[in-house]
Amino acid sequence: MQHSWTRRGVIAAFPALAVTAGCTTVSGSQARGQKIDSRVDAAFLYLYQNVPGAQDLASRSVGILMMPLITEAGLGFGGAYGRGALRIGGATVDYYAAASGSFGLQIGAQQYAHALFFLTEDALARFRSSAGFSVGGDLEVAVASSGVAYTADTTTTTEPIVAMIFGQAGLIAGATLEGTKYTRIYP
């Protein structure tokens, strides 16, 4: 039996379609949030198992923004993007995107993870209240070299935010957070 739609039938069915579309969007958003959380969990596990001192730094932090997968590529002009979660007391409180752009002598692509450890309530509050937080002078960067050594001493830092870059893989030498902008997203 073939059914032909009339204008009246479409108008009558529209509220049901709108409710169904709304449900799909919510569950789609939840699925994206769960995917980010799953990647964040795996990044924390890797960090704690492979980076000495990371768990101690985490225990001294009031909040941690984990960006489990940043993809960077460049050929003269470059860019990087990734999504992650801000955790306070081990629970996800917000989701964020990190993006940066660059120009200069560069060619290749890489992926890496990084975490921002907020060591003071003030630094965390400034991050959360900003419309788009950019990495600035109140950040100490600790870059994993061969997975175990750092260019910064994270046990005696006086900076309110410490960034750890880890898990690098790819063809661009080094990774930097300079110029990275963090924006709250709704997955």
ZIURHU-V961196 format. One record per pair of residues at least 12 apart in sequence whose ideal C-beta (glycine too) atoms are under 10 Angstrom apart, sorted by sequence separation. I is the first residue (numbers start at 1). J is the second residue. D is the distance in whole Angstrom. If there is no record, write none. Layout:
# ZIURHU-V961196
I;J;D
I;J;D
This chain:
# ZIURHU-V961196
69;81;10
70;82;4
83;95;7
84;96;6
126;138;9
140;152;5
142;154;5
150;162;10
152;164;9
165;177;7
67;80;10
69;82;5
70;83;9
83;96;7
84;97;8
140;153;9
163;176;10
44;58;8
67;81;10
68;82;7
69;83;8
70;84;9
82;96;9
83;97;5
84;98;7
140;154;8
150;164;8
151;165;10
163;177;5
67;82;5
68;83;8
69;84;8
82;97;7
83;98;8
123;138;7
142;157;8
150;165;10
67;83;7
68;84;6
81;97;7
82;98;5
83;99;10
98;114;8
122;138;10
123;139;9
150;166;10
47;64;10
67;84;4
68;85;8
81;98;7
82;99;8
116;133;9
140;157;5
163;180;9
66;84;5
67;85;9
80;98;7
81;99;5
82;100;10
98;116;9
120;138;10
140;158;8
141;159;9
47;66;8
65;84;6
66;85;6
80;99;7
81;100;8
116;135;9
140;159;4
147;166;7
44;64;8
64;84;10
65;85;7
66;86;8
79;99;7
80;100;5
81;101;10
96;116;9
139;159;6
140;160;9
141;161;10
142;162;6
143;163;9
144;164;7
145;165;10
147;167;8
47;68;10
64;85;9
65;86;5
66;87;7
79;100;7
80;101;8
119;140;10
138;159;6
139;160;8
140;161;7
141;162;8
142;163;7
143;164;8
144;165;6
145;166;10
147;168;9
44;66;6
46;68;9
64;86;7
65;87;8
78;100;8
79;101;5
80;102;8
137;159;9
138;160;5
139;161;5
140;162;5
141;163;5
142;164;5
143;165;5
144;166;4
43;66;5
63;86;6
64;87;5
78;101;7
79;102;7
116;139;8
117;140;9
138;161;6
139;162;7
140;163;7
141;164;8
142;165;7
143;166;8
144;167;8
145;168;9
40;64;9
42;66;10
43;67;8
44;68;8
63;87;7
64;88;8
77;101;7
78;102;4
139;163;6
140;164;10
141;165;7
142;166;9
144;168;7
40;65;10
41;66;9
43;68;4
63;88;5
77;102;7
78;103;7
116;141;10
117;142;9
136;161;9
143;168;9
40;66;5
42;68;7
43;69;8
61;87;9
62;88;7
63;89;8
64;90;9
66;92;9
76;102;10
77;103;6
78;104;8
135;161;9
39;66;9
40;67;9
41;68;9
42;69;10
61;88;9
62;89;9
74;101;9
76;103;7
77;104;9
114;141;9
115;142;10
39;67;9
40;68;5
70;98;6
72;100;8
74;102;7
76;104;8
78;106;5
87;115;10
114;142;10
133;161;10
135;163;8
37;66;10
39;68;4
40;69;10
58;87;9
65;94;9
67;96;8
70;99;9
74;103;9
76;105;8
77;106;8
78;107;9
80;109;10
82;111;9
84;113;8
114;143;9
145;174;10
36;66;9
38;68;9
39;69;6
63;93;8
65;95;10
66;96;10
67;97;9
70;100;9
72;102;9
74;104;8
76;106;7
78;108;9
80;110;9
82;112;9
84;114;9
86;116;9
88;118;9
114;144;10
36;67;10
37;68;10
63;94;10
65;96;6
67;98;5
74;105;9
75;106;7
76;107;8
78;109;9
80;111;9
82;113;8
84;115;8
96;127;9
112;143;9
113;144;10
143;174;8
144;175;9
36;68;8
58;90;9
74;106;4
75;107;5
80;112;9
82;114;9
84;116;9
86;118;9
96;128;10
112;144;9
143;175;7
36;69;10
65;98;9
73;106;9
74;107;6
75;108;8
94;127;10
99;132;9
127;160;10
143;176;8
72;106;9
73;107;9
74;108;7
75;109;9
94;128;7
100;134;9
126;160;9
127;161;8
141;175;9
143;177;9
73;108;7
74;109;8
93;128;8
97;132;10
98;133;10
100;135;9
119;154;10
126;161;9
141;176;8
72;108;9
73;109;4
74;110;9
88;124;8
123;159;9
124;160;9
141;177;6
72;109;7
73;110;8
96;133;9
98;135;9
117;154;8
123;160;4
124;161;9
141;178;9
71;109;7
72;110;5
73;111;10
86;124;9
119;157;7
122;160;7
123;161;5
139;177;7
71;110;8
72;111;7
119;158;9
120;159;9
121;160;9
139;178;9
70;110;9
71;111;5
72;112;7
88;128;9
117;157;9
119;159;7
120;160;4
43;84;8
70;111;7
71;112;9
86;127;8
119;160;5
120;161;8
135;176;9
139;180;10
43;85;10
69;111;6
70;112;5
86;128;7
117;159;10
118;160;7
119;161;7
135;177;5
136;178;10
39;82;9
40;83;9
44;87;8
68;111;10
69;112;8
70;113;7
117;160;10
118;161;6
119;162;7
134;177;10
135;178;6
39;83;8
40;84;6
41;85;9
68;112;10
69;113;6
70;114;7
117;161;7
118;162;9
134;178;10
135;179;7
39;84;8
40;85;5
67;112;9
68;113;5
69;114;10
116;161;6
117;162;5
134;179;7
135;180;5
36;82;10
39;85;9
40;86;10
41;87;10
44;90;9
67;113;6
68;114;9
116;162;8
117;163;8
134;180;7
135;181;8
36;83;6
37;84;10
40;87;7
66;113;7
67;114;5
68;115;9
115;162;9
116;163;5
117;164;7
133;180;9
134;181;5
135;182;8
35;83;9
36;84;7
37;85;6
66;114;8
67;115;7
115;163;7
116;164;8
133;181;7
134;182;8
36;85;6
65;114;9
66;115;5
67;116;8
114;163;6
115;164;5
132;181;5
133;182;5
134;183;10
37;87;9
65;115;7
66;116;8
114;164;6
115;165;9
132;182;7
133;183;8
32;83;9
41;92;10
64;115;6
65;116;4
66;117;10
113;164;9
114;165;5
115;166;8
130;181;10
132;183;5
133;184;9
33;85;8
40;92;7
64;116;7
65;117;8
113;165;8
114;166;7
130;182;8
131;183;8
132;184;9
63;116;9
64;117;6
65;118;8
112;165;6
113;166;6
114;167;9
130;183;9
131;184;9
61;115;9
63;117;8
64;118;7
112;166;7
113;167;4
114;168;10
130;184;9
37;92;6
40;95;9
61;116;9
62;117;9
63;118;4
112;167;6
113;168;8
127;182;7
36;92;8
61;117;4
62;118;5
63;119;9
111;167;8
112;168;4
113;169;10
128;184;8
58;115;8
60;117;8
61;118;6
62;119;7
63;120;10
111;168;8
112;169;7
127;184;10
37;95;9
57;115;9
61;119;6
62;120;7
63;121;9
110;168;6
111;169;6
112;170;8
33;92;8
36;95;6
58;117;7
60;119;6
61;120;9
62;121;5
65;124;9
110;169;6
111;170;6
36;96;9
57;117;5
62;122;9
63;123;9
64;124;10
109;169;10
110;170;3
112;172;10
54;115;8
62;123;8
63;124;5
109;170;5
110;171;6
111;172;10
114;175;8
116;177;8
33;95;6
57;119;8
61;123;10
62;124;5
63;125;10
65;127;7
108;170;7
109;171;6
110;172;4
112;174;10
113;175;10
114;176;10
32;95;8
54;117;9
61;124;9
62;125;9
65;128;10
108;171;4
109;172;7
110;173;9
112;175;5
114;177;7
51;115;9
63;127;8
107;171;8
108;172;4
110;174;9
111;175;9
116;180;10
63;128;8
107;172;8
108;173;8
110;175;7
29;95;10
47;113;8
106;172;6
114;180;9
116;182;8
46;113;7
47;114;10
106;173;9
47;115;7
65;133;9
44;113;10
43;113;5
42;113;9
43;114;9
44;115;8
43;115;7
40;113;9
39;113;9
102;176;9
40;115;9
100;176;8
102;178;9
100;177;8
102;179;7
100;178;8
101;179;7
98;177;8
100;179;5
101;180;10
99;179;9
100;180;4
101;181;9
99;180;7
100;181;7
98;180;5
99;181;6
100;182;10
98;181;7
99;182;8
97;181;9
98;182;5
99;183;7
57;142;9
96;181;10
97;182;7
98;183;8
96;182;5
97;183;5
96;183;6
97;184;8
54;142;9
95;183;10
96;184;6
97;185;5
53;142;9
95;184;7
96;185;6
54;144;9
94;184;5
95;185;5
97;187;10
51;142;9
94;185;8
95;186;7
80;172;10
94;186;9
95;187;5
51;144;6
50;144;8
60;154;9
78;172;8
52;147;9
53;148;10
60;155;9
70;165;9
80;175;8
51;147;7
52;148;6
54;150;10
65;161;9
67;163;10
72;168;10
80;176;9
86;182;9
47;144;9
50;147;5
51;148;7
52;149;9
53;150;8
57;154;5
60;157;10
70;167;10
73;170;9
80;177;9
50;148;8
51;149;10
52;150;9
56;154;8
57;155;8
62;160;10
63;161;10
64;162;10
65;163;9
66;164;10
67;165;10
69;167;9
70;168;10
72;170;8
73;171;10
74;172;7
82;180;9
84;182;9
86;184;9
51;150;8
56;155;7
68;167;9
71;170;9
73;172;8
80;179;9
81;180;10
53;153;9
54;154;8
57;157;9
61;161;9
64;164;10
72;172;6
80;180;7
46;147;10
53;154;6
61;162;8
84;185;10
52;154;10
53;155;6
60;162;9
83;185;7
85;187;9
51;154;10
72;175;7
72;176;9
83;187;7
57;162;6
70;175;8
58;164;10
57;164;8
70;177;9
54;164;7
67;177;9
70;180;9
53;164;9
54;166;8
51;164;7
67;180;9
51;166;6
67;182;8
50;166;7
51;167;9
47;164;7
50;167;8
65;182;7
47;166;6
46;166;7
47;167;8
46;167;6
43;166;8
43;167;7
36;185;9
37;187;9
36;187;6
33;185;10
35;187;8
32;185;9
33;186;9
34;187;9
32;186;9
33;187;4
32;187;4
31;187;8
29;186;7
30;187;8
29;187;6
28;187;9
